Amino acid sequence: MPHQQPVIPVITADQHRFDLIHVPAEHRRGRLLFLPGMGMTARQYIGFAKSLAWHGIETFIHEWRGLGASSLRAGRGVDWGYRELIELDLLAALDALDEHSGGERLLLGGHSLGSQLACLVAARQPRSAAGLVIVAGGAPYWRSFPLHQRWVLRGVFSFMPMVAALVGHYPGRQLGFAGREARRVIGDWCRTGRTGSYALPDMDFDLQSALAELKLPVLGLRLSRDWFVPQDSLQWLIGTMPSCDHSVVTVTPAHPGDKADHYSWMQETAAGAKAIANWYQSTAATKRA
C-alpha cells in the first residue's frame, strides 16, 4: 500500500536498496530510528511515528531486508542473517542519517525483534546512539517464558530452521507467524531462543561483550496484555546490558475493548508515544542537570 511520507534511499555495500520512511516533527526535540518487528514492513508504523512526531520526536522507520521497499526477497539462492542486517543494512542506515542530521545522535528503538536488533546495533556502534527504546520486546530465550510455554518454544526453535532449510526460506505468511524470512535470520533468532545469547558465529565482533559494556538510557515499554513477550523476556534482554540505566513502563488499555497486546498497540499509538516522549524528556532533563 503506498504512503505519502518522504523517504531517504539507502544503498548498502552489497547493493541492497531500501528506503527509510521519514516522519518529521514540527517542533523537534529528538530523533529516533525505529526498527519493525519480524515480518513487519516500515509503512505499518507510520501511524505510530506520527504520534511520536506530535510529541516532537522525529522518526525514521527502517525497512528490513526482504520486505516492503527492499530490493531483495529471501529464497534458496538469496539468504542473510543478523550479520547482514546489522553490519550492512543498519550501519548504512545510520551513515545515511548521520548525513541527514549533521551527526546528531539518535534514539534507537524497535518493536519485538526490532528492539533486539536496536540493542545489537547500538552495541556494534555505540557512538550513534543517544538511548534505546524497547517496544513490546524481549529476548526469545525459552527459559524466560512461563512453564506452559517453555517446551513448546523448544520445539518451535528446532522446527522453524528445519522448515526454512527445506523450503529455502521461512514461509511465515503460510504458517501464521512472521513473513517471508531468510534462513539465517530464523537460525539466528532461534539460536538466541535456545541459548539466551546474542553471540553470532559468523560475525567478527563480540556482540555479547559489547552489550555488557553499553552505557545508555534504556526504556522498556511493556504492553500489559502481551502474552507473546512476558515480563521475564524483557528482563532477560535488559539484563544483557547491566551498565545501562533502565526504565520499564507498562501500557494498560486506554479504552474498553483495547487489548494492549503485542500488536494491538499499533492501532492505539497515543499511550505508547506519550510514554516514550515523557521518558525522553526526563532523560534529557537529567543530562542537562
C-alpha positions as a Python dict, from the first residue, in 0.01 Angstrom:
ca = {
    (1, 'M'): (0, 0, 0),
    (2, 'P'): (152, 341, -96),
    (3, 'H'): (214, 617, 155),
    (4, 'Q'): (272, 992, 135),
    (5, 'Q'): (574, 1023, 364),
    (6, 'P'): (916, 1136, 237),
    (7, 'V'): (1183, 867, 217),
    (8, 'I'): (1560, 851, 243),
    (9, 'P'): (1704, 596, -4),
    (10, 'V'): (1987, 374, 121),
    (11, 'I'): (2227, 155, -79),
    (12, 'T'): (2443, -93, 112),
    (13, 'A'): (2789, -228, 31),
    (14, 'D'): (2633, -536, -133),
    (15, 'Q'): (2399, -317, -344),
    (16, 'H'): (2087, -389, -143),
    (17, 'R'): (1847, -96, -182),
    (18, 'F'): (1577, 15, 59),
    (19, 'D'): (1410, 330, 191),
    (20, 'L'): (1387, 482, 536),
    (21, 'I'): (1044, 636, 585),
    (22, 'H'): (1080, 985, 732),
    (23, 'V'): (813, 1129, 963),
    (24, 'P'): (929, 1481, 1058),
    (25, 'A'): (823, 1668, 1371),
    (26, 'E'): (723, 2035, 1351),
    (27, 'H'): (883, 2120, 1686),
    (28, 'R'): (1158, 1861, 1705),
    (29, 'R'): (1303, 1763, 2042),
    (30, 'G'): (1470, 1437, 1942),
    (31, 'R'): (1528, 1187, 1663),
    (32, 'L'): (1452, 814, 1658),
    (33, 'L'): (1545, 534, 1420),
    (34, 'F'): (1273, 271, 1466),
    (35, 'L'): (1307, -95, 1359),
    (36, 'P'): (996, -303, 1278),
    (37, 'G'): (912, -642, 1423),
    (38, 'M'): (976, -966, 1238),
    (39, 'G'): (771, -984, 919),
    (40, 'M'): (651, -624, 955),
    (41, 'T'): (709, -351, 695),
    (42, 'A'): (811, 7, 764),
    (43, 'R'): (483, 159, 645),
    (44, 'Q'): (290, -29, 915),
    (45, 'Y'): (449, 203, 1174),
    (46, 'I'): (368, 537, 1012),
    (47, 'G'): (73, 597, 1247),
    (48, 'F'): (297, 536, 1548),
    (49, 'A'): (563, 767, 1406),
    (50, 'K'): (303, 1042, 1356),
    (51, 'S'): (203, 1008, 1723),
    (52, 'L'): (570, 1045, 1819),
    (53, 'A'): (604, 1347, 1588),
    (54, 'W'): (314, 1515, 1769),
    (55, 'H'): (534, 1494, 2082),
    (56, 'G'): (835, 1636, 1898),
    (57, 'I'): (1018, 1313, 1815),
    (58, 'E'): (1121, 1300, 1451),
    (59, 'T'): (1116, 937, 1338),
    (60, 'F'): (1288, 739, 1066),
    (61, 'I'): (1139, 393, 1008),
    (62, 'H'): (1378, 124, 889),
    (63, 'E'): (1283, -133, 622),
    (64, 'W'): (1403, -488, 677),
    (65, 'R'): (1595, -666, 404),
    (66, 'G'): (1344, -880, 215),
    (67, 'L'): (1031, -681, 297),
    (68, 'G'): (844, -376, 172),
    (69, 'A'): (1069, -135, -20),
    (70, 'S'): (1367, -371, 0),
    (71, 'S'): (1514, -473, -338),
    (72, 'L'): (1563, -832, -218),
    (73, 'R'): (1340, -1127, -132),
    (74, 'A'): (1453, -1430, 63),
    (75, 'G'): (1489, -1755, -131),
    (76, 'R'): (1709, -2059, -168),
    (77, 'G'): (1974, -1857, -351),
    (78, 'V'): (1923, -1534, -152),
    (79, 'D'): (1999, -1563, 218),
    (80, 'W'): (2116, -1343, 505),
    (81, 'G'): (2127, -1329, 883),
    (82, 'Y'): (2171, -1084, 1168),
    (83, 'R'): (2524, -1006, 1046),
    (84, 'E'): (2394, -856, 721),
    (85, 'L'): (2106, -681, 895),
    (86, 'I'): (2347, -514, 1138),
    (87, 'E'): (2674, -461, 953),
    (88, 'L'): (2533, -389, 606),
    (89, 'D'): (2180, -252, 641),
    (90, 'L'): (2167, -84, 981),
    (91, 'L'): (2515, 67, 969),
    (92, 'A'): (2433, 201, 619),
    (93, 'A'): (2108, 348, 756),
    (94, 'L'): (2300, 515, 1038),
    (95, 'D'): (2550, 658, 790),
    (96, 'A'): (2265, 798, 579),
    (97, 'L'): (2102, 954, 884),
    (98, 'D'): (2436, 1090, 1001),
    (99, 'E'): (2450, 1291, 677),
    (100, 'H'): (2083, 1389, 711),
    (101, 'S'): (2105, 1504, 1074),
    (102, 'G'): (2452, 1653, 1079),
    (103, 'G'): (2594, 1397, 1317),
    (104, 'E'): (2330, 1430, 1591),
    (105, 'R'): (2300, 1111, 1794),
    (106, 'L'): (1976, 918, 1755),
    (107, 'L'): (1749, 723, 1980),
    (108, 'L'): (1746, 365, 1852),
    (109, 'G'): (1432, 164, 1906),
    (110, 'G'): (1218, -114, 1775),
    (111, 'H'): (922, -343, 1813),
    (112, 'S'): (967, -708, 1911),
    (113, 'L'): (1263, -848, 1710),
    (114, 'G'): (1335, -489, 1602),
    (115, 'S'): (1401, -395, 1964),
    (116, 'Q'): (1661, -672, 1992),
    (117, 'L'): (1834, -556, 1672),
    (118, 'A'): (1826, -196, 1800),
    (119, 'C'): (2020, -309, 2107),
    (120, 'L'): (2265, -505, 1892),
    (121, 'V'): (2338, -220, 1652),
    (122, 'A'): (2383, 14, 1949),
    (123, 'A'): (2636, -233, 2088),
    (124, 'R'): (2805, -251, 1748),
    (125, 'Q'): (2823, 129, 1704),
    (126, 'P'): (2751, 297, 2040),
    (127, 'R'): (2866, 641, 1926),
    (128, 'S'): (2549, 664, 1713),
    (129, 'A'): (2300, 609, 1995),
    (130, 'A'): (2151, 857, 2241),
    (131, 'G'): (1934, 590, 2404),
    (132, 'L'): (1734, 273, 2342),
    (133, 'V'): (1358, 221, 2321),
    (134, 'I'): (1227, -136, 2350),
    (135, 'V'): (859, -165, 2250),
    (136, 'A'): (687, -498, 2321),
    (137, 'G'): (1031, -655, 2303),
    (138, 'G'): (1243, -905, 2487),
    (139, 'A'): (1478, -1195, 2434),
    (140, 'P'): (1309, -1509, 2297),
    (141, 'Y'): (1507, -1729, 2541),
    (142, 'W'): (1288, -2023, 2627),
    (143, 'R'): (1371, -2020, 2999),
    (144, 'S'): (1234, -1664, 3032),
    (145, 'F'): (881, -1782, 2946),
    (146, 'P'): (616, -1939, 3172),
    (147, 'L'): (642, -2315, 3225),
    (148, 'H'): (347, -2397, 3000),
    (149, 'Q'): (522, -2225, 2706),
    (150, 'R'): (881, -2337, 2756),
    (151, 'W'): (874, -2680, 2598),
    (152, 'V'): (656, -2560, 2311),
    (153, 'L'): (918, -2296, 2237),
    (154, 'R'): (1198, -2552, 2250),
    (155, 'G'): (1017, -2741, 1976),
    (156, 'V'): (950, -2424, 1776),
    (157, 'F'): (1317, -2327, 1785),
    (158, 'S'): (1407, -2662, 1627),
    (159, 'F'): (1112, -2675, 1385),
    (160, 'M'): (1148, -2331, 1225),
    (161, 'P'): (1508, -2372, 1098),
    (162, 'M'): (1419, -2715, 956),
    (163, 'V'): (1124, -2568, 763),
    (164, 'A'): (1341, -2281, 637),
    (165, 'A'): (1609, -2524, 519),
    (166, 'L'): (1353, -2743, 344),
    (167, 'V'): (1166, -2459, 167),
    (168, 'G'): (1465, -2231, 106),
    (169, 'H'): (1317, -1956, 325),
    (170, 'Y'): (1080, -1945, 619),
    (171, 'P'): (721, -1913, 481),
    (172, 'G'): (579, -1715, 771),
    (173, 'R'): (263, -1595, 597),
    (174, 'Q'): (159, -1953, 526),
    (175, 'L'): (244, -2074, 877),
    (176, 'G'): (82, -1783, 1062),
    (177, 'F'): (390, -1623, 1217),
    (178, 'A'): (627, -1361, 1069),
    (179, 'G'): (675, -1305, 696),
    (180, 'R'): (895, -1446, 422),
    (181, 'E'): (1212, -1473, 630),
    (182, 'A'): (1567, -1563, 532),
    (183, 'R'): (1701, -1893, 660),
    (184, 'R'): (1985, -1745, 863),
    (185, 'V'): (1763, -1479, 1022),
    (186, 'I'): (1545, -1760, 1152),
    (187, 'G'): (1854, -1955, 1254),
    (188, 'D'): (1996, -1659, 1449),
    (189, 'W'): (1664, -1585, 1619),
    (190, 'C'): (1617, -1949, 1716),
    (191, 'R'): (1976, -1974, 1845),
    (192, 'T'): (1904, -1692, 2089),
    (193, 'G'): (1578, -1868, 2177),
    (194, 'R'): (1769, -2185, 2266),
    (195, 'T'): (2073, -2030, 2439),
    (196, 'G'): (1973, -1681, 2556),
    (197, 'S'): (2290, -1546, 2389),
    (198, 'Y'): (2343, -1294, 2109),
    (199, 'A'): (2681, -1434, 2008),
    (200, 'L'): (2685, -1468, 1628),
    (201, 'P'): (2924, -1733, 1491),
    (202, 'D'): (2955, -1563, 1151),
    (203, 'M'): (3027, -1214, 1288),
    (204, 'D'): (3378, -1095, 1367),
    (205, 'F'): (3261, -888, 1663),
    (206, 'D'): (3169, -989, 2018),
    (207, 'L'): (2814, -854, 2049),
    (208, 'Q'): (2753, -1019, 2386),
    (209, 'S'): (3050, -841, 2546),
    (210, 'A'): (2963, -514, 2373),
    (211, 'L'): (2610, -530, 2512),
    (212, 'A'): (2752, -573, 2862),
    (213, 'E'): (2971, -264, 2817),
    (214, 'L'): (2698, -42, 2672),
    (215, 'K'): (2612, 267, 2879),
    (216, 'L'): (2289, 426, 2759),
    (217, 'P'): (1946, 516, 2895),
    (218, 'V'): (1704, 234, 2806),
    (219, 'L'): (1325, 239, 2809),
    (220, 'G'): (1139, -91, 2812),
    (221, 'L'): (778, -34, 2707),
    (222, 'R'): (560, -329, 2806),
    (223, 'L'): (204, -393, 2693),
    (224, 'S'): (5, -512, 2991),
    (225, 'R'): (-162, -798, 2800),
    (226, 'D'): (136, -903, 2589),
    (227, 'W'): (144, -1281, 2634),
    (228, 'F'): (390, -1303, 2343),
    (229, 'V'): (666, -1122, 2538),
    (230, 'P'): (629, -1180, 2914),
    (231, 'Q'): (798, -965, 3176),
    (232, 'D'): (1088, -1208, 3222),
    (233, 'S'): (1163, -1200, 2849),
    (234, 'L'): (1203, -822, 2863),
    (235, 'Q'): (1414, -852, 3176),
    (236, 'W'): (1644, -1105, 3009),
    (237, 'L'): (1708, -860, 2723),
    (238, 'I'): (1763, -573, 2964),
    (239, 'G'): (1991, -798, 3170),
    (240, 'T'): (2232, -829, 2877),
    (241, 'M'): (2301, -455, 2927),
    (242, 'P'): (2381, -427, 3301),
    (243, 'S'): (2568, -96, 3266),
    (244, 'C'): (2270, 84, 3113),
    (245, 'D'): (2022, 299, 3304),
    (246, 'H'): (1695, 107, 3265),
    (247, 'S'): (1335, 219, 3300),
    (248, 'V'): (1029, -1, 3242),
    (249, 'V'): (684, 145, 3173),
    (250, 'T'): (371, -68, 3133),
    (251, 'V'): (98, 50, 2894),
    (252, 'T'): (-252, -52, 3001),
    (253, 'P'): (-567, -48, 2784),
    (254, 'A'): (-673, 307, 2703),
    (255, 'H'): (-1032, 214, 2616),
    (256, 'P'): (-1270, -72, 2696),
    (257, 'G'): (-1200, -349, 2449),
    (258, 'D'): (-841, -238, 2380),
    (259, 'K'): (-621, -546, 2408),
    (260, 'A'): (-291, -365, 2485),
    (261, 'D'): (-105, -665, 2346),
    (262, 'H'): (190, -740, 2119),
    (263, 'Y'): (28, -597, 1806),
    (264, 'S'): (-284, -401, 1903),
    (265, 'W'): (-78, -105, 2027),
    (266, 'M'): (-4, -28, 1660),
    (267, 'Q'): (-370, 79, 1620),
    (268, 'E'): (-382, 267, 1952),
    (269, 'T'): (-49, 450, 1946),
    (270, 'A'): (-114, 752, 2167),
    (271, 'A'): (-30, 594, 2503),
    (272, 'G'): (293, 438, 2383),
    (273, 'A'): (409, 755, 2209),
    (274, 'K'): (335, 964, 2519),
    (275, 'A'): (528, 723, 2742),
    (276, 'I'): (831, 741, 2512),
    (277, 'A'): (814, 1122, 2494),
    (278, 'N'): (787, 1152, 2874),
    (279, 'W'): (1082, 919, 2923),
    (280, 'Y'): (1289, 1106, 2665),
    (281, 'Q'): (1209, 1439, 2825),
    (282, 'S'): (1314, 1307, 3167),
    (283, 'T'): (1641, 1162, 3036),
    (284, 'A'): (1720, 1486, 2852),
    (285, 'A'): (1650, 1683, 3170),
    (286, 'T'): (1881, 1452, 3365),
    (287, 'K'): (2161, 1511, 3113),
    (288, 'R'): (2117, 1889, 3139),
    (289, 'A'): (2133, 1867, 3518),
}
